[in-house]
């Protein structure tokens, strides 16, 4: 009897301890050890949030729902606006905005429309391990949307970039559903820069606001130098690894689903999660906006923390009444504006004194963080993670020009290791506290460290920087335009499995030969399409 009572007491204490830890876990804990972001690197976030909000407005000359202070956009600089009717359900609505004030060409993609059936089709067009891409796994439906957007807007974006002296930055921004499309679109552009007139990697940036999990861990770390994810406190979506199909089927009982996911994830070891090559993550470098504290009422002035995490990448579901509200783009825009004003004020306070931390040092720190994250992924044995040395050597290979990007033929072109310093000259009478060049070097170091971390953790498909550079030195064959339909996936998987090389990459020549035939005009079509209309 006493033994039974003892066992019962142990179980009760264990359950109480688990419930206490889960119920007291807050979003602030995810980034407790991260360094603070600087004013310069966070400056585009509130501005791009307003640009994303502008996609919802039918007429910017007479806006119906402007944020506080207005959109602060010039309606005459809107180059193109695409609606649901024009996309035919292939992608969410978006706009192209040429920001001459900041020398940026922005493609902003709106978030999920709960009343749009096509948005649900994009989200639900996926299953675990369905689509392999660039040595990792990505969300199948979001990749198709990204390919569609690029094929339809490549000419417009290329012309804008060339007409403006080839010096403007190419910015892709999106919220929720649009963030996944923008992130995968960025990866394609980085690997196929000729599609946009040869825009270099250092001029391409992506800002994924409240991002969906759309790529495997090795890709999330690999492209952390060009993709930046912005997350507000307890946002549920970046933390939810459950297939989006389950989430949106349970949209009216989402708190219950989040609790069940939290309970399930408690019994899954972290090592098992990291070593699953099919598991998707939020992309790139993380910017976490924190405005609430444990056992504190109300909201505090928001802080912004940044890092390239590998083994602590928003894996814990937060049981909070703000999990849903923190996902809203309007609230994120409001809090990011406050955070930027705070960073700007803190930076201005020290402009009259000599700088303690030079911007060039911060740049070095960012680079180091990236490298550390890559090495961390390799050390954890993350699937497909590549070390820093391998990554750098692969980018030295000679690249050949690419024709139209296609859904099936998009994986062979690896990234360029041409991360140049983004130091802008300061014209103030005294140097600022944090110098841009130092910050750029810091960012590069953070990126390399993240890659090495992924390799050290044995993350599936994680490749060190040296290996990645050596792989990109391989000659790439030009790809042709391919037409595809949404119902082809089971044939792709069979051919892809046969065409995999020893390094986990796909032999696209075999894939194309197996899936497509050439019609009279010389265009490649699916074999299924050639038999007649469905």
N, C-alpha and C positions, 0 to 999 in steps of 0.2 A: 504493500500500500504506500509506504513511504517512498519507494523507488518511483512508483507511478506519479505521485505528487511532485517529486523532484523533476521528473521529465516534463510534466505539465508546466511547472514553473519556468523551466528553461525555455520551453516553446513560447510561453506567454511573453517572457522578457525579450526573446528574440524578435517576436512579432512587433512588440512595442518599440523596440530599437529601430527596426526597419521602417515602421510607420513614422517615427520621429524624424529619421534621416530624410525620408522621401518628402514629407510634408514641409520640412524646414529648408529644403533645397531650393534656392532661388537662382535666377538667371545671373545674378552678380557673381556667383561662384565660378561660372564657366571661364571668366576672364580675370579672375582675382590676381593672377601673377603676370598678366600682360602689361607691357609698357604703354604709356599714353601716346596717342597719335599727336602729330603736329598740325599746326594750322594750315600749312601749305598742302599737305597730302589730303586733308579732309575737306578742303575748300570746295571741290566740285560736287560733293554729295548733296547738299541742300539745293544747289542750282539744278542738278540733274533730276532730283525728285520733283521739282516744279515742272521740268520739261516732260517727265512722264505723266504728271497730272494734266498737262496741256493736251495729251492725246485724247482725254475724255471730253474735251471741249469741241463742239462742232464749229465754233467761230471764235477765234482768239481776239478779234476786234471787239466783240461783245461777249465776254466770258460770263457764264452763268454761275459757276462755282469756283471763283478764284480763291487761292489760299491767302492768309493774312499778308498784306503787302503786295498782293498781286503776283502774276506769273513772272514779271520782269523779263519778258521776252519781247522781241520785235516781231510782230506778225508778218512783216514783209520778208523776214529771213526764213520763213517756213517754206522749204523747197517742195515738199510733197507730203500729202496726208492720205493714208490708205485705210479704208473701212472694212468691215466684215464682208460687205458685198464684193469688194475688190479682191479680197484674199480668198474668197470661196471656201472659207473654213480651213485653209491650209496653215494659217498663222493668225495670231491676234492682231488687231489694228495697231498701227504704228505711224510715226511721222519722222521726217528727215528735216533737221534744223541746222542751218549753217550759221554758227555763232561767230561772227566776225570780231566781236569784242574780245573773246577769249581764244580766238583762232582754233575753233573746234568744229568738226562735222559730227553731229549727234544723230544717231538713229535710236529713238526711244520707243519702247514696246510696252503696251499697257498690260495690266494684270488680268487675272481670271475674271470672266463675266459669268456669274452664276446662272444667268438666263440664256447663255449661248451654248447650244448643243455642240457646236464645233470645238469649243474650248475643252469640253469634257472628252471629246474624241481624241484630241491631242494628248491630254493627260493620261487617258486610259489605254493608249496605244503603247503599252510596255508591259513587260514582266521581268522578273529577276533573271539577269544574265541573257537577255534577249539580243542586245545590240553591243557588239564589240567595236571599238573605235580608237585608233591611235595607241594601241597597246593597252587599253583599259576598256571599261564598260561605261556606256552613257544611256540616257533615257531615249528610247527609240522614237517616240512621237515628237519630242522636243528637237531631236536631231533632224527629223524630216522637215519640221517647220523652219529651222535655221537654214537648211539647204534651200528651201523654197524662197525665203527672204533674200538670200544671197544671189540666187539665180535671177531674181526679178529686180534687184536694186544694185547689182554690181556695176552696171554701166553708169547709173546716176551718181553713186558714191565715187567711182573712179574719176568721172568728169569733174565733180566738185573739188576733189583733192588736187587734181592736175591744174584746174583753172585758178586755184588759190595758191599757186606757187609750190606745191608739194611740201608745204611746211605745216599745214593744219594737222591737229591730232584727229584720229578717227575714234570716236567714242560710241560704244554700244551700251545702252542702259535699258533696264527692264525691271518690272516689279512682279513678284510671285511667278505666275506662269511665264510672263515676259522675261524674267530674269534668267530662266533656264534656256530660253531661245537665244537671248543675247550672249550668254556664256558660251554655248556651243558654237554660235556664229563667230565669236571671237577666236576660238581655237581653230576653226576652219580658215579664217582670214590670216591668222599668224602663220599657218602652214602653207597657205596658197596666196602669198602676198601679191602675186602677179594679177590676181582677179580684180584688185582695186588699184591698179596702176603701179604696183611695186611699193606700196606703203610699208615702211620698215616696222619691225616689231616694237621699237621704242616709241612709236607714235600711235600704237594701238592700245586702247584701254577699254575695259568693261567694268561697269558698276552694276552689280546684281543686288537689288534692294529686296529685302525679305526673301532670300533665294530659296528655291526648291532644290532638293537633292537630285542632281542631274548627272553626276559623273563619279567614277570610282576614285578612291583615295589617291592613287598614284597620279592621276590626271589633275586632281584638285591641287596637289602640291606642286606639280610640274609647271602649271600655268599661273602660279600665285603672283608672278611679277606683272601680269597683264590683267588678271581678273581680281576685282575687289568686291567682296560681299559685305553688305551693310545690314546689321541685325539689331533690332531694338529689344533690349532687355529679355523678355520671356517669350518672344515669338515662337509659336509651336512648329511652324513648317520646317525650318532648318534643322530641328531636333527630331523630326519624325521620319524614321527610316522605313516605316510601313508603306507598302505600295499606295500611291495616291488614289488608286481605285477604292481601297477600303476607306480612306479618309472621306472622300466625297460621297460615297454611298451612305456614310454615317454623319453627314454634315449637320444634321439636326440633333445628333446626340454626340457631338464631338468631344465634350468634356468626359463622357463615359469612355469613349474610345481611347482618349489620351491616358486615362487612368489605367485601362487594361494594358496598353502598350508599356506604360511605366512598370506595371507588375511583371509583365513578361520579360522585359529587358533586364530586370533584376537578376534573373537566373541565367543570363547569357554571359559567359566570360568575355572580358574585353579583348583578350587575345584572339578569341574565335571571331569576334566582329572584325578586327583588323585584318585577319588573314582570309576573309571572304572576299575574293576578287570581284564579286558581282554586287556587293553592297555599295550603294550610292551615297554621296556626301555633298554638302554645300561646297561650292567651288571657291578656289583662290584664297587670297589673303582676307582675313576677317577684321571688320571694324565693328566693335560691339559698343552700342550706346547704352550706358547704364544710368538709370535715374531713380531707382528705388533701393532701399536697404532692408536688411532683415529686421523684423519687429519695429519698423519705423512707419509712421503714418505719412501719407502724402508723397509728393514727388520732390526730388532734390535737383539742383542744377545738374544737367547731364554731363557725364564724363564719357570720353571716347577712348577705348583701348584697342590696340591692334597687335596682331601676331599671325604667324602661319602655323597653327597647331597641327599636329599629326595624330597623336594618341589621345587627345582630349578635345575632339572637334565637335562640340555641342552634341554629345551622346546622351545626355540626361534630359528626360522630359521634365518640364517644370509644371508642377500642379499649382497653377495660379489663375486667378480670375482675369488676369490681363493677357493670357496667352493668345486670345483671339484679337483683342483690340490692338496689341502691339504689332500685329501683322498689317494693319491698315496703312496705306501709302500717305494719307493725309496726316496721320499722327506721326509717322516717321519723318515726314517733311518738317513738321512743326518742331519736333525734338532735335532733329539734326541742325536746324537753323539756330536753335538755342545753344547747342553744343559748339557750333562753329563760332558764334558770337563770343562764347566763353573762351575758346582757344585763341581767338583773335585779340581779345582783351588781355589775356595773359601774355601773349607775345608782344603786345604794344607796351606793356609795362616796363620791359627791359630794353627797349630800343636805344635808350640813351647811355646804357652801360656796355662795356666790352662783352662780346659773346663768350659764354662758357662752353657751349656745345656748338660747334660749327655745323652748318648744313651739310657740308661735304662728309662730315662724320656720320650724320644721320643717314645719308645715302648709303654709306658703307654698312651701317647697321642694318638697313633694310635688305641689302644684298646678303649679308651674313645670315639674317633670319631666314631668308629663302633657302640658302644652302643648308642651314642647320635642319630645316624642316624636311628637305629632301633626304639628307643623311639619316635623320630620325626614321623616316619611312622605310629606308633600306634596312636599318638595324632592326626594325620590328618585323621584317620579312613581309611587308605589305605587297600583295600581288602586283606584279608589273612595275614596281618602283625601281627607278634607275638612279644610280649615284651621280654626284656632281661631275666627276671626271669623265664618266661615260657620256653624260649629257653634252658636255662641252666639245668632246672630240667628235661626236656625231654631227654637230652643226657645221663642221668644217667641210663636209662633203659638198660636192658641186650639185646645184639644183638646176633642173631644166624647167622651162615654162610650162604652165598647166593650162589646159582648156577648161570648159565649164565644169564647175564642181557638181558632183552627183552624189546621190545618197549612198550608193554602193562603193564608189571609187573615191574615197576621201581619206584614207588612213596612212598612206605610205610616206607622206611628206612630214618630216619631223621638224621641230621648232628650230629657229635660228638662235644662236647664242650671241646676239648682238645687243645686249642690254646696255644701252649707252646712258651716260649720266644726264639727268634732266635738271641741270642746275640753271636757274634763271637769274640774270643779274639784278642785284638789288641797288636801287638808286637813292636809298635813304642816306642821310648824313652820317649815321652810325650803323655799324653792322648789327643785324638781328641776333637774338639769343641762339637760335638753332639754324645753322647754315644748311642750304639746300644740298650742296655737293656731299657734305658729310652724311646727310640723311639718305641720299640716294645710295651711297656706298653701304650704309647700314641696312637699307632695304634689300640690296643685292645679297649681302651676307646672310640676312635672315632667310632669304629664299634658298640659298645653297645649303644652309644648315638644316632647313626643313626637309630638303630632298635627301640629304645624308641621313637624317633621322628616320625617314621613311624606309630607306634601304637597310639601316641597322635593325629596324623592327621587323624586317622580312615582309613588308607590305607586298601583297601580290602585284606583280608587274612593275614594281618600283625600280627605277633605273638610276644609278648614280650619274652625276654630272658628266664625268669622263665618258661613261658608256653611251650616254645620250648624244654627246657631241660626235662620237665615232660613228654612231648609227646614221646620223643625218648627213654624213659624208658620202653615203651611197648614192649612186646616180638614180634619179627619179625619171620614170617614163611618163610622157604626156598622156593624160586621160581624156577621153572623149565624152561628149554630152550623152547622158543616159536618161531615158524616160522611165519613170517607175510609178506603180500604183500602190495604194495603201494595203492591199491584201496579199502581198508577196512574201511575208516574212518567213514562213516555214521553209520555203525553198532556199532563201538566203542562208538560213542557219545551217542547212545541210551542206551547201557549197562552201560556206565559210569554214566549217569544221574541217573539211578536206584541204582547204587552201591555207591553213595555218602553218607558219614556219616554226622552226625550233625556238625562235626568240619571241613567240607569241604574237607576231605581226601577220597580217593577212597578205597572201599573194593575190592581188586584185586581178591580175591577168586571168588566172584560173576561174575566179569568181565570175568575171564578165563572160568568159567563154561558156560557162555552165548555165548562166541565167539568161543570156541575151542572144538575139540573132540580129543581123543587119538587114534592113529593108532596102528597097530600090533606091531610096535617096541617100543611103549610106548611114542612116541614123540607127543607133542601137535601141532595140525594143525588147521588152520582156517576151519570152517565148509564149507565155500565156496570152499576151496581147495580140500576138500574130495570128492566133486561131480565130479571132473575131471578138466582137464586143461582148462583155459579160452581161 
